[in-house]
Amino acid sequence: MLKTLDRYIIGKFIATLLFAILIFSVISMAIDFSEKVKYFIERDCTTLEILRDYYPGFLFTMMGMLMPLYTLVAVVFFTSRMAFSAEILSILNAGVSFRRLLQPYLVAGLLITMAHFLLNHYLVPVGNKRRMTFERTYIHKNSDKGKTANVHMLLGPDTKVFIQGYNKEKQVAAGVRLEKYAGTRLISILDAQTARWLGDSINRWELTNYTIRDFDGMRETYARYSTPIDTFINLAPQDFQWFENQIEEMNTLELNRAIKRDRERGLHTSRQYAIERNRRSADAFTNILLTVIGLSVAGRKVRGGMGLHLALAVSIGGLFVFLSKFSITFVSTGGLPIWLGMWLPNLLFAGVAIWLAGQAQK
């Protein structure tokens, strides 16, 4: 059960964290608004759309990205004030061990970690879908980088498709060729003049003027059909769309489906989805480590005051962000296993947290 000391520290922790989130959110919104205001004025968007569709997702994104930094600043801020008002020293002189003092910090850090985990995996992607739809409509028009001409794509380990051209508005593909293999041996080719997506969740396409060639050793069977036919093809209109940041609007369930789909197709793009999934979990766990580091750094009264503590906190937070970005780049090239690369900054900072806790004022 929580003691009076626990409730006191947890209350200060959460209140300071909410204040830090509020301050940083207002600053980030002001900076973003100054950059986007010309688009808001020039484009045909209403104030309601800006406040309803854009900025909620923007704030969720900033919280998901900077929550560990918010946590560190909050811990350092209120702990430094307690240290300079001799509260920490009085608690320790009353016989409370550093390990016991750490407990309410860990409880609050665990609550923040759970909230950040939920935020990263589900709430941020929901907000990003609305925000990015708004950006693609009013700000970054024509940002779709998906290829629509002379498209080669694997639909599975043994199936390949070539599409001469695809119309995104009509959802019609022209010059379609499906090739099926058994190992390295070609066993079937289907050529269709057009293929129209029927809007079905199981990816049904209507083929017109198509031919089928089957190969059995040196024997070949050829057939031509003029009657349209509905058939399943492991292909969807979304496969012809690609936005640089579209992975940010996929929740974890969608990431898992994308990983499974691309692995079945034999594509290496599943690695990017797996990196994003592991990053979301690793970033949430960082809150606990930075909570321990913040207490260890700010729990001792030093000559530099709160300014020195905050400077150390910002330096530590900046170093962590640098290591995180470096690990993402390194893992993307295949130099490390995904789980190890994404959790490596946390492993390094866990060692730092243990060492600082050992050196903290007892």
PyMOL commands that set and color helices and strands:
alter all, ss='L'
color gray80, all
select helices_A, chain A and resi 4-42+47-84+87-93+98-139+237-240+246-249+252-265+270-298+305-332+338-359
alter helices_A, ss='H'
color red, helices_A
select strands_A, chain A and resi 149-156+159-167+172-182+185-197+204-216+219-225+229-232
alter strands_A, ss='S'
color yellow, strands_A
deselect
rebuild
show_as cartoon
